[in-house]
Amino acid sequence: MTQELQFCLPDVGEGLTEGEVLKWLVAIGDTVTVNQPLVEVETAKAAVELPSPYAGVVSSLHAEEGELLPVGAPLVTIGVAGEAETPVTEADSGSGGPVLVGYGVTESATRRRPRVAPPSPHGTDRPEAGPPGEPVKPVRHGGLEVGRAAEARFATDGEPTVVRAKPPVRRLAKQLGVDLAAVRPTGRDGTVSRDDVESAAALQLSDTSSGQGAGVPANRDRREPVRGVTRSMAAAMTESASTIPSVTEWVDVDVTRSAALIDRMRELPEFSDSKVTPLVLVAAACLTALRRESTLNAMFDAEAGEIVHRSAVNLGIAVASDRGLVVPHVAGAQSLTLAELSAALGDAVRRGRDGSAAPADLVGGTFTITNVGVFGIDGGTPMITPGQSAILAFGAWRERPWVERGQLVVRSVSTVSLSFDHRFIDGATGSRFLRDVADILEEPALLHLWA
């Protein structure tokens, strides 16, 4: 006996409502195993691969690549032989059937007609749909079963050429209308890089402008749907601007001693596994200052009429990624040593930048730091993340003229800015916090004195 079971889009984060299908990793007719990745989905928080809760045969795909689905919508139907091993609850998924715990899987009330895969430009690398209700079998090319699972292209000699590219690069190619199979890869192990895609897009534009675009206007506007991280960022910034009455203060700081300490830390064995940057000392300064002014780690709950004082500092780090601005956080950062903090920050920045951060890593922050100095910027007025009460920005560490004891000298200087929620944090509290951060960066020995 074969059961037809639907796998629905689960809430892979906290309170997510929708996701975009980036790439199918299986095709109709593919045999899948438990925990085999089925599909890559982008949410407002991260791009994630969803594993199969069942072993069986894929009989239907319910969404096309690029389609935006609400949480609970069917993704794929899997034909499972015998009884399913995963227990089923009676929770309603919104799609007419029971839900498997943790997966968003529902038992199909009716067999759905298999979705016909779009025709391949090469003609033979896509399965063909059979009669309604019958699984679609993958075609064979040179002894290789091919479906969406492999994203294979076939060269003229009949051998498959697999396109290697990270999810953000694939998304960029889709937005720019670049066929990854036609791009010459220059990345490691034959991986198509972001630069490769941008170069290909520029070449296409050049061809269009020179008249090779066959009727396509040289200067055409391009529309891009507001989805994923961009949509989340737009909503968060709108909420921040409309609901949080914030103020910003800033101060120029002599970071000469901190710069020397960073150089020394890079030589110590404790820091050999991490990349030591100014962010480490700025984060340490903020954590120390939060011990003295913990209100900046609290949250104003307007609906409940309460101020929520957090027991831990989940330190968020604003990161510019290919998908947009993301803010992974270091949980319980106040309990880490300086070496542990350095390693955790480096890992958070890496995961945020390459898109490997899980949705849970991108929610739950309590205080955020943004480093605008990496872009060569001296300062700014950062906007508070909803659910938090403060954010600190620091600019580039530059050599500038500085007056010290009446003498004009050259020192390493950075501008540090603090935006805070003025509904319950008054100017004196915000100023004391910012002054503490500045004092520590000017004299990092205070890290130990105030610990």
N, C-alpha and C positions, 0 to 999 in steps of 0.2 A: 504494500500500500504506500502510495506517495502522497505526502501532504504538501500543499502549496502555501508557503509562509512568506509574508511580506516583511521586509526590513524597512522601517520608517526612519525619517531623519530625526535623530535624538537631540536633546539639548545637551551639547557637549561642553557647555560652559555654565555660567550662572545667569539664568534668565534670558538666554538667547531666544530669538523668535524666528529666525530664518537663516538660510545658508545657500550659497551658490555652488552648484556642481561644477567643479573645475575640470575634473578628468575622471572618466571611467577607467578602472583598472581591471575590469572583467567584461566579457561579452556574453550575449545570449548563447546558451549552449555550453558555456564553460563549466567545468567541474571545480567546485571550490571546497576548501577545508575550513574548519573552525579557526577563527582569528586571521584568516587570509584577508588582506586589504581588498575592499570592494570598490571604493570610490574615494576620491579626494574632494573635500568640501571646504569652501572658505566661508567662515562666519565673520561677524563683526570683530572678532578677537584674534583668530588665527586660522591658518590652513591646516587641516587635519585629515588623516586617512582613517576611514571607518572600517573596522574589521567585521568579518562575517560571524554571526553567532551560530551558524549551522554549517554542516557539511552536506553538500548536495549539488544540484545542477541549476544554474541560472536560467530561469524561464522567461523573465520579463525585466526590462529596465524602464522605469517610470519617469525619467527625466532626461533631457538632453544636456550636454555640456554647455555651460553658460546659463542654465535655467536657474532662477531664484525660487526656492521652495520654503514654505513655512515649516516650523518644527512640527513633527507628527505626520507630515505628508509621506506617502509611500515612495521609496527609493528603488527597491529591487524585490522581485519575487523569486524565491528559491524552492525548488522541488526537493523535499527531504524524504528519503525512503524510511519507512517504519515510524516509530514514535520519536518525537523530538526529545532530546535529553534536557534541554533548558526548561526550568519550570516557568509556567505562565501565570500571571496575576490577572485579576479581573479589572484592572484599571483601564479606563477608556482612553484610547489613543486619539480619538477624534476622527478615526477613519473606519469605524464600524467593527473593530475586533479587539481582542485582549492584547496586552502589551507584555513583552518579555522584559524582565527586570534589567535595567541598565543598557538596553539596546534599542528600544523603541521598535520592536518587531511585532507585527500583528498577523494573526492567521487570516488568510484571505477568505472573504465570504463568497466570492465568485472568482473564477479564473479570469484573468485579464488577458486581453489580446497582447501578444508580444509586440514591443515597440520595434519598428524596423530601423535598423541602423542606417545612417545616411550613406549614400554611395561614395565609394572611394575614388579619388582622382586617378588611382592606378588600376581600378576595375576589379581587382581580385582579393584585396585584403580585408574585405568586410563580409560578415555572414549575410545570408539571404533569408528573409522571413518565409516560413512555411504557412500552412493553413492556420486559421485562428485556433488558439489553444494548444498548438503543438510547439515544443521547444525549437529554437532556431539553432541549427548546427553550424559550427565554425567551418569555414572553407579550409582546404589544405593547399598549401603552395610549397612545392618542393619537399613534402614530408613534414612541413611545419603547420600546426594548427594556429590559425590567426584570428584574433578578435580584437576588441578594444583593449584587452588586458595588456598587450605587448606594445602598442603604438608602434608597429613596425611598418616600414616602407620597403618596397622591393626595388632593387636596382635592376638594370637591364640584364644582368647575368642571373637574375632569379634569386640572389642571396639577400636576406633581410638586412636592412640598415636601421639600427635602433637609434632614435633621437634621444640624446642625453641632455637634460636641462632641468634645473630646479623649478619648483612650482612658481615662484615669483617671476622667473624668466619666461615660463610658458604663458603666464597671464599677460606679461608685457607684450609678448609676440602676438597674442590674440588681440590686444587693444590696438596695436599698430598695424594689424593685418599682415603680419609676416609669417610665411610658411616655414616652420622650424626645419622641415626636411630639406629645404633648399638653402639653409644657412650653413656656411663653412665654419665649423667649430674651432675655436682657438683655446678653449679652456682645458683644464687638466683631464686626462683620460678621454679626450674627445667630447667634452661637455660644451654645449652652447652657452656662452656667457651673456650677460646683459649688454656688454659692449658689442658683441656679435650681432645681437638683435637690433640694437640702435643703428649700427652701421648698415645693416640690411635695409632698415626702414628709410635711412637717409638716401641710400642708393635708389630705392623705389621712388622716392620723392623726386630725386634728380632725374630719373627716367621719365617721370610724369611731366616734370617741368620742361624737359627737352622735346616733348611731343611724342614720346614713346608710350604714353599712357592711354592711347586709343580712346579718345573722347572724354577722358577724365580731366576736369578742370585742374590747373596747376595749383591754384590757391583755394583749397576747399576747407571748410571748417570740419572738425571732427567732434562728434558728440560721444561722450562716455557716460554710461549709467553710473549713478552714485550708489555704490554698493560696498559691502564688506567694511574694511577699516576706515575708508573715507567717509562712508555714511555714519559710522559710529563716532568718528572724530567730529563731524559736523554737528551731530546731535549733542555730543558732550559739550562742545564749545558754546553752542546756542544755549544749552541749559545753564552752563557756567555764567555766561554773560547776563542772562535774564533772571537768574535766581540767587546768585551769590554777590552781594555788595562787597567787592574787594578793593583793597588799596595796595599800592606797591611802593616799597622803599628800596633804596640802593645805597651802596657805599663802595668806594675804591679801597682796595686792600693791598698792602705790601706783602706779596707772597714769596719773597726772596728765600726766606728760611724754609718754607714748605717745598720750594723747587729743589733746594739742596737736599732736603730729607728724601724726596722722591728719588733723586739720583743715588742716594745711599741705599735706599730700600731695594732698588733694582739689583744691587750687588749681594744682597743677603740670601742665603739658601731658603729661608722661609717663604720667599716670594718668587722662587724659581719657576713655579708652576703657573704663575699669573703675570699678566701684563700690567705693570704698575703705572698708573696715570694720575693726573691731578684729581680725577673723580674720586679716587680712593680717599684722599685726605679731606676733600670737601664733604664726602659722605660721613666720614668719621667725625668731622667738626659738627655736622648737623645732628648726628646721633648723640653727641655729647651735649649739645645745646638743648636738645629735646628732653634730656634728663632734668634740666633746669627750668625749662618752659614747656611742660608736657601738653599744655593747651593746644599747641600747634599740631599735635598728633591726634586731637579729638575731632569730632564731627558734630555739626549742628543739624539735628533732626527736626526740621520745621513742622512736619506733620504730627509728630508726637509731642512737640514742644519741649524737647530734651537736648542736652549736650551729652554725646556719647564719648566717654573717655576710654580710649583703647589701652589694652594691657600690653600690647606689643607694637613694635614699629615695623610695618611691612613697607620697606623702602622702595618706592617706585623710581625707575630710571627711564626718562623719555628717550626713545630710540627712533631714528629715522630709518625706515626700511623700504624695500621696493613696494610694499603694500600700503605704505603710508606711515603715520606716526603711531607707534605702539608703546605701551608703558609696562614692561615686565617688572616684577618686583622681587625683592629679596625678603623672604618671610623671616620674622624674628631677627632682624638685622642688629638689634641692640645687644644681642647675646654673643655676637661673633668677635673674634680677635681681629686685629688689623690685617693679618695674613689671610684669615678666612674670609673677611669682608672683601679683600682684593680679588680673591678667586671667585667669590659669589657674584660680584659685580661684573667681572669679565664674562662669566657664563651667562648672566642675564642679558647683557648687551649683545653677545654673540647670538643667543637664541632669538632675541627680538629682531636682530638684523637679518638673519638667514631664514626666518619664518618657522623655526622649529619649536618656538615657545608654545606650550599647551594653553588652551583657553583659561585654565585655572591659574596660570602664571600671570595673566593679564588683567585679572580682577582681584579686588581685595587689598589694594595698596592703601596706605594711610598717610603717607607724606611723599612728595615727589621732588626729584632733582632733575633739572634739564641743563645740559651742557651746550650752550650756544657757541662756546669758544671753539668747538671743532669746526665750525663754519667760518672762523675768522671774525666773529661778531663780538663786540665788547660788552653788550648788555641788552636788556629788554624788559618788557612787562609781562611775565608769563601768566597764563590763565589757569585758574585752579581746577583740578579734576573734580567733577561732581562726586560727592561722598567723602571728600577730603576738605581740609581747611586751610592748607598752605602749600606753596610750591616755591622752591628756590632755584634761581638760574645763576650760572656763573659764566663769565666771558673769557676770552682768550687771555692767557698769561703772556704779557708783553713787557719788554723793557721800555720804561718811561722815565721822564724826569720826575724826581721826587725830592721834596724838602725834608731833610732829617737834621734836627738840631741846628736849624738855621742855615744848613749847607745844602746846595743843590747837588743831588747825586742821581745816578742811574740805578733803578731798582726794577725787579719783576713785579708787575702790578696787574691786578684783575678787578673787574667790577662785579660785585655780587648783588643780586636783586631778590627781594622777597615779596611775594603777593600773598595776602592772608584775608580770611573771611572776617570782615569788620562787624558782623552781627554780634559776635561774642569775643573776638580778640581785639583788644584796644590797641591804640598806637604805642603805648608804653611797652606792652607785652611783646608786640612784634619787633619793636626797636631793640629790646633787650636780647631777644633771640638772634637778630641779625648781628648785633654787636658781639655776641658770644662767638658766632661763627667767624666773624672777621678777626677777632682776637686770637682764635686758635690758628687760623691760617697765617697770621702774622708771627705767632709764636707757637709752633706745634707742640712744644713741651707741655702746654696746658692740657693736652689730651690726657696725660697721665695725672696731672695735678687735680683735674676735675672729674676723673673717672670714678 
